[in-house]
Amino acid sequence: MGRGNGESPLSVRELNRRRVIDTLRELGVASRADLARRTGLSRSTVSGLVAEMRDEGLVVDRPEAGAEAPAVGAGRPPTLIGLGPQAGAALGIDFGKRHLAVVVADLSHTLLAEDRREMDEGYDFAHGMDAATELVEELLERSGVATNQVIGVGLGLPGPIHGPTGQVGSSAILPGWVGLHVAVEMEARLGLPVRVDNDANLGALAELFWGAGRGASDLVYLKVATGIGAGLVIRGRLFHGAGGTAGEIGHLTIDEHGPLCRCGNRGCLETFAAGDALVELLRSSLGHELTAEEIVHQAVEGDVACRRAIADAGRHLGHAVGAICNLINPSRVVVGGSIGQAGELLLGEMQEAVRRRAVLSAAQDVEIVAGVLGERAEVLGAVALVLGDAEAAQVPQAVRT
């Protein structure tokens, strides 16, 4: 049976080779036994394919990755392997309301270069794209990666991406970007394939790959920062919904008579628990403005007003999470973003609210934990978007010409 695009059908060996490559791209490093288990191939088949790809420079030994691994029984720990420089590299770009972050990584999940720059609030589309292009070029040079080695670019934005059209949705935190085809614009600048997703989805991917979500096939990642969004992972895969707007938990109505939200509705979760809402609340109470990060810091240090603001935010978040638990019954909720750095001050209130709002079995099933990747979660998730894309790196054409 052909491939449906005029190309010759792949041989069994080539299909098996791609299964090994895809698995390595997902895991970063693995032993031959791991590869056999994950792919369903025999160990002899895996060993033969690995030997062939080592000769080509696509696969390299990664002894440093297994330096801390305990020996099994009396034997030595297994030799770990990963994709080598010849297999290519991945780029991650994260646009935030006030920041731009870029990461270059190889396909064994090693970060080669990264940088983060503060941006003026409300920066326009052209300025953002130009700054990202400049930073990408700088980091590729710094890491010694040629453009033709990059297999793909993941890009995150603080707002929904309409799947069928690729346009930025109307509730984006960067309002001047609404309706734009960001992937198309970025591809034109970089000359590379670009995939776009919202920042909460990318945070979910990063925590699932490398952080507090590891081992959980059904999880919710909450990014609680300037706005509030949720990345939903069901059976190990991101759930986007019909048009890409699944997870817009920040616009769940908490109080229909509450404050007017930027989306046009009243009483959305964001108007009670997002960073900007807490800043406004404490400005009116204290008479001066603190940033969201300062509010978290002062709450942790014991400031009574800041602690109360964080606790109230946790309670509101818990009400929303309780509804999600009733709907999709996740095993884990990972809380990230700048407000998520408040730790137990926030999580304790969330857990109590979930116990009150969710049905008993759903509340008992879920574990609510802090994210561990901090402000890097979304840009690392952009890299994970490329690493998890089976179409991004087709071997043997791993290095584009």
Backbone hydrogen bonds, N-H to C=O, Kabsch-Sander energy under -0.5 kcal/mol:
donor,donor_aa,acceptor,acceptor_aa,energy
3,R,7,E,-0.9
15,L,11,S,-2.3
16,N,12,V,-2.6
17,R,13,R,-2.4
18,R,14,E,-2.2
19,R,15,L,-1.9
20,V,16,N,-2.0
21,I,17,R,-2.4
22,D,18,R,-3.1
23,T,19,R,-2.0
24,L,20,V,-2.4
25,R,21,I,-2.6
26,E,22,D,-1.8
27,L,23,T,-2.7
28,G,24,L,-2.9
29,V,27,L,-1.3
30,A,81,I,-2.0
32,R,79,T,-0.5
35,L,31,S,-2.2
36,A,32,R,-2.3
37,R,33,A,-2.3
38,R,34,D,-2.8
39,T,35,L,-2.4
40,G,36,A,-1.8
46,V,42,S,-2.4
47,S,43,R,-2.8
48,G,44,S,-2.2
49,L,45,T,-2.3
50,V,46,V,-2.8
51,A,47,S,-2.3
52,E,48,G,-2.0
53,M,49,L,-2.4
54,R,50,V,-2.3
55,D,51,A,-1.8
56,E,52,E,-1.1
57,G,53,M,-0.6
57,G,54,R,-1.0
58,L,53,M,-2.0
59,V,53,M,-1.2
60,V,82,G,-2.9
62,R,80,L,-3.4
65,A,62,R,-1.1
66,G,62,R,-0.7
66,G,63,P,-0.8
67,A,64,E,-1.0
69,A,66,G,-1.1
73,G,71,A,-0.6
75,G,72,V,-1.6
81,I,30,A,-2.7
82,G,60,V,-2.4
83,L,28,G,-0.6
84,G,58,L,-2.7
86,Q,57,G,-0.8
87,A,84,G,-1.9
88,G,85,P,-1.4
89,A,149,Q,-2.0
90,A,105,A,-3.2
91,L,152,G,-2.0
92,G,103,V,-2.5
93,I,154,G,-2.4
94,D,101,A,-2.9
95,F,156,G,-2.5
96,G,94,D,-0.5
96,G,99,H,-3.0
100,L,117,R,-2.3
101,A,94,D,-2.3
102,V,115,D,-2.4
103,V,92,G,-2.4
104,V,113,A,-3.0
105,A,90,A,-2.6
106,D,110,T,-2.4
107,L,88,G,-0.9
109,H,106,D,-1.4
111,L,109,H,-0.5
112,L,104,V,-2.8
113,A,104,V,-1.6
115,D,102,V,-2.1
117,R,100,L,-3.2
119,M,98,R,-3.1
122,G,97,K,-0.7
123,Y,120,D,-1.5
128,G,124,D,-2.4
129,M,125,F,-2.7
130,D,126,A,-2.5
131,A,127,H,-2.5
132,A,128,G,-2.3
133,T,129,M,-2.4
134,E,130,D,-2.3
135,L,131,A,-2.3
136,V,132,A,-2.7
137,E,133,T,-2.3
138,E,134,E,-2.0
139,L,135,L,-2.4
140,L,136,V,-2.5
141,E,137,E,-1.8
142,R,138,E,-2.2
143,S,139,L,-2.3
144,G,140,L,-0.8
144,G,141,E,-0.6
145,V,140,L,-1.9
146,A,144,G,-0.5
149,Q,146,A,-2.1
150,V,147,T,-1.5
151,I,89,A,-2.8
151,I,149,Q,-0.5
152,G,89,A,-0.6
153,V,193,P,-1.9
154,G,91,L,-2.7
155,L,195,R,-2.3
156,G,93,I,-2.7
157,L,197,D,-1.4
159,G,157,L,-1.9
161,I,244,G,-0.7
162,H,160,P,-0.5
162,H,167,Q,-3.0
163,G,161,I,-0.7
163,G,243,G,-2.6
165,T,162,H,-0.5
166,G,162,H,-3.5
168,V,180,L,-1.5
169,G,160,P,-3.5
172,A,169,G,-1.2
173,I,158,P,-2.9
177,W,174,L,-2.1
178,V,175,P,-1.3
179,G,168,V,-2.6
180,L,177,W,-2.1
182,V,166,G,-0.5
182,V,180,L,-1.1
185,E,181,H,-2.1
186,M,182,V,-2.7
187,E,183,A,-2.7
188,A,184,V,-1.9
189,R,185,E,-1.2
190,L,186,M,-2.6
191,G,187,E,-2.8
195,R,153,V,-2.8
197,D,155,L,-2.2
199,D,157,L,-2.6
202,L,198,N,-1.8
203,G,199,D,-2.4
204,A,200,A,-2.1
205,L,201,N,-2.1
206,A,202,L,-2.4
207,E,203,G,-2.4
208,L,204,A,-2.0
209,F,205,L,-2.7
210,W,206,A,-3.1
211,G,206,A,-0.7
211,G,207,E,-0.8
213,G,207,E,-1.7
214,R,207,E,-0.6
214,R,211,G,-1.5
216,A,213,G,-2.1
217,S,215,G,-0.6
219,L,233,V,-1.9
220,V,332,R,-2.1
221,Y,231,G,-2.7
222,L,220,V,-0.5
222,L,334,V,-3.1
223,K,221,Y,-0.6
223,K,229,G,-2.7
224,V,222,L,-0.8
224,V,336,G,-2.2
225,A,223,K,-0.7
225,A,227,G,-2.9
229,G,223,K,-1.7
230,A,247,G,-2.3
231,G,221,Y,-2.7
232,L,230,A,-0.5
233,V,219,L,-3.0
233,V,231,G,-0.5
234,I,232,L,-0.5
234,I,237,R,-2.9
236,G,217,S,-3.2
237,R,234,I,-1.5
239,F,232,L,-2.9
240,H,238,L,-0.6
244,G,240,H,-0.6
246,A,240,H,-2.3
248,E,245,T,-1.1
249,I,247,G,-2.6
250,G,228,I,-0.9
251,H,248,E,-1.6
252,L,249,I,-2.0
254,I,267,G,-3.5
255,D,267,G,-1.4
258,G,255,D,-2.5
261,C,265,N,-3.5
264,G,261,C,-1.9
267,G,259,P,-3.1
269,L,252,L,-1.8
270,E,250,G,-2.5
271,T,268,C,-1.2
272,F,269,L,-1.8
273,A,269,L,-2.4
274,A,270,E,-1.4
275,G,225,A,-4.2
276,D,226,T,-0.9
278,L,274,A,-2.0
279,V,275,G,-2.3
280,E,276,D,-2.2
281,L,277,A,-2.4
282,L,278,L,-2.4
283,R,279,V,-1.9
284,S,280,E,-2.0
285,S,281,L,-1.2
286,L,282,L,-3.4
287,G,283,R,-2.1
295,I,291,T,-2.3
296,V,292,A,-2.1
297,H,293,E,-2.4
298,Q,294,E,-2.9
299,A,295,I,-2.2
300,V,296,V,-2.4
301,E,297,H,-1.8
302,G,298,Q,-0.6
302,G,299,A,-1.1
303,D,298,Q,-2.9
307,R,303,D,-2.4
308,R,304,V,-2.2
309,A,305,A,-2.2
310,I,306,C,-2.3
311,A,307,R,-2.5
312,D,308,R,-2.6
313,A,309,A,-2.0
314,G,310,I,-2.4
315,R,311,A,-2.1
316,H,312,D,-2.2
317,L,313,A,-2.7
318,G,314,G,-2.5
319,H,315,R,-1.6
320,A,316,H,-1.7
321,V,317,L,-2.8
322,G,318,G,-2.4
323,A,319,H,-1.3
324,I,320,A,-1.8
325,C,321,V,-2.8
326,N,322,G,-1.8
327,L,323,A,-1.5
328,I,324,I,-3.1
329,N,324,I,-0.7
329,N,325,C,-1.3
331,S,218,D,-2.2
332,R,218,D,-1.1
333,V,367,E,-3.1
334,V,220,V,-3.0
335,V,333,V,-0.5
335,V,369,V,-2.5
336,G,222,L,-3.5
336,G,334,V,-0.6
339,I,224,V,-2.4
340,G,224,V,-0.9
340,G,336,G,-0.5
341,Q,337,G,-0.7
341,Q,338,S,-0.8
342,A,339,I,-1.9
343,G,340,G,-1.4
345,L,342,A,-1.3
346,L,343,G,-1.3
347,L,343,G,-2.8
348,G,344,E,-2.5
350,M,346,L,-2.0
351,Q,347,L,-2.9
352,E,348,G,-1.9
353,A,349,E,-2.3
354,V,350,M,-2.6
355,R,351,Q,-2.2
356,R,352,E,-1.4
357,R,353,A,-2.3
358,A,354,V,-2.9
363,A,359,V,-2.5
364,Q,360,L,-2.1
365,D,361,S,-1.6
366,V,362,A,-1.2
367,E,331,S,-1.4
369,V,333,V,-2.9
369,V,367,E,-0.6
371,G,335,V,-3.1
376,R,373,L,-1.6
377,A,374,G,-1.6
380,L,376,R,-2.5
381,G,377,A,-2.1
382,A,378,E,-1.5
383,V,379,V,-1.4
384,A,380,L,-2.3
385,L,381,G,-1.9
386,V,382,A,-1.0
386,V,383,V,-0.7
387,L,383,V,-2.5
388,G,384,A,-2.2
389,D,386,V,-1.6
390,A,388,G,-0.8
392,A,389,D,-1.3
393,A,389,D,-0.8
394,Q,392,A,-0.7
395,V,393,A,-0.7
397,Q,394,Q,-0.5
398,A,396,P,-1.6
400,R,148,N,-1.4
400,R,398,A,-0.6
